[in-house]
Amino acid sequence: MANRLVGKCPVCGEGLEVVRLECPHCHTAIEGRFSISRLFRLDDEQLQFVETFLKVRGNIKEMERELGLSYLTVRNRLDAILQAMGYPVEAAREEASAQRRREILDQLQAGKITVDEAVRLLRQKK
């Protein structure tokens, strides 16, 4: 069984490059510098989180239910993953905040919460 491809150097933490590919059937090898996905920078726990995130189609409320975590914990883990992948976290926080507002307004529109509850939730700092 093959080992999982890692994307970070275990010594210094910098990104690794793939320099050789080989066919397991005929042993043809190709050497050069090949890029790898940013997903390879993530550890197993972060990859599991991403899989769950995709499964629930990015719905933070569903992530809370699925993982048994608070909104803040889900958001912090998402920020850590984005940072590990090399994305700026501040932009991600703004998007998460906008998504949270949309979720609250959707709940209000669906009659799941009252106007007072929506106002209280929108004023909370997350």
C-alpha positions in Angstrom: 0.0 0.0 0.0 1.3 3.4 -0.9 1.9 6.2 1.7 -0.3 9.3 1.6 1.4 12.2 -0.3 2.4 15.0 2.1 2.7 18.6 1.0 4.7 20.1 3.8 8.3 19.4 4.8 8.5 17.6 8.1 11.7 19.5 9.0 11.0 23.1 8.1 7.2 23.1 7.3 7.6 24.6 3.8 5.7 23.2 0.8 7.2 20.2 -1.0 7.4 19.6 -4.7 6.8 16.4 -6.6 9.8 15.6 -8.7 9.2 12.1 -9.9 6.2 10.1 -11.0 6.3 6.4 -11.8 3.8 4.0 -13.3 3.3 1.0 -10.9 2.5 -1.3 -13.8 5.3 -0.7 -16.3 7.6 1.4 -14.1 7.9 4.2 -16.6 9.1 7.2 -14.7 8.8 10.9 -15.4 11.0 13.4 -13.6 10.6 17.2 -13.4 8.8 19.6 -11.1 5.1 19.0 -10.7 2.7 21.2 -8.7 0.4 19.6 -6.0 -2.9 20.7 -4.7 -3.0 23.0 -1.6 -5.1 20.2 0.0 -1.9 18.2 0.5 -0.8 20.8 3.0 -3.6 19.6 5.4 -3.2 17.0 8.0 -5.7 14.1 8.3 -8.0 15.9 10.8 -8.2 18.9 8.5 -8.9 16.8 5.5 -11.8 15.1 7.4 -13.1 18.5 8.3 -13.0 19.5 4.6 -14.8 16.3 3.6 -17.6 17.0 6.1 -17.8 20.6 5.0 -18.3 19.5 1.4 -20.8 16.8 2.4 -23.0 19.5 4.1 -22.4 21.9 1.2 -20.7 24.5 3.3 -23.6 24.9 5.7 -22.1 26.1 9.0 -25.2 25.1 11.0 -25.0 21.6 9.6 -21.2 21.5 10.4 -22.2 22.4 14.0 -24.7 19.5 14.2 -22.5 17.0 12.3 -19.4 17.6 14.4 -21.0 18.6 17.7 -19.1 21.9 17.7 -20.0 25.5 18.3 -20.2 28.0 15.4 -17.0 29.7 16.7 -15.1 26.4 16.8 -16.2 25.5 13.3 -15.2 28.9 12.0 -11.8 28.8 13.8 -11.1 25.4 12.3 -12.1 26.6 8.9 -9.7 29.6 9.3 -6.9 27.3 10.3 -7.4 25.2 7.2 -7.5 28.3 5.0 -4.3 29.5 6.6 -2.6 26.1 6.1 -3.6 26.2 2.4 -2.0 29.7 2.1 -5.1 31.8 1.9 -5.5 35.1 3.8 -7.7 34.4 6.8 -9.2 37.9 7.1 -11.0 37.6 3.8 -12.3 34.2 4.9 -13.6 35.7 8.2 -15.5 38.4 6.3 -17.1 35.7 4.1 -18.0 33.6 7.1 -19.6 36.6 8.7 -21.6 37.3 5.6 -22.6 33.7 5.4 -23.7 33.7 9.1 -25.8 36.8 8.4 -27.4 35.1 5.4 -28.2 32.0 7.5 -29.9 34.2 10.2 -32.0 36.0 7.6 -32.9 32.7 6.0 -34.1 31.4 9.4 -36.1 34.6 9.9 -37.7 34.3 6.5 -38.5 30.6 7.1 -40.2 31.5 10.4 -37.7 29.5 12.4 -36.7 32.5 14.6 -38.4 35.8 15.6 -37.4 39.3 14.5 -36.0 39.9 18.0 -34.0 36.7 17.9 -32.6 37.6 14.5 -31.6 41.1 15.7 -29.9 39.6 18.8 -28.0 37.1 16.6 -27.0 39.7 14.1 -25.6 41.9 16.8 -23.5 39.1 18.4 -19.8 39.3 17.6 -18.6 35.9 16.4 
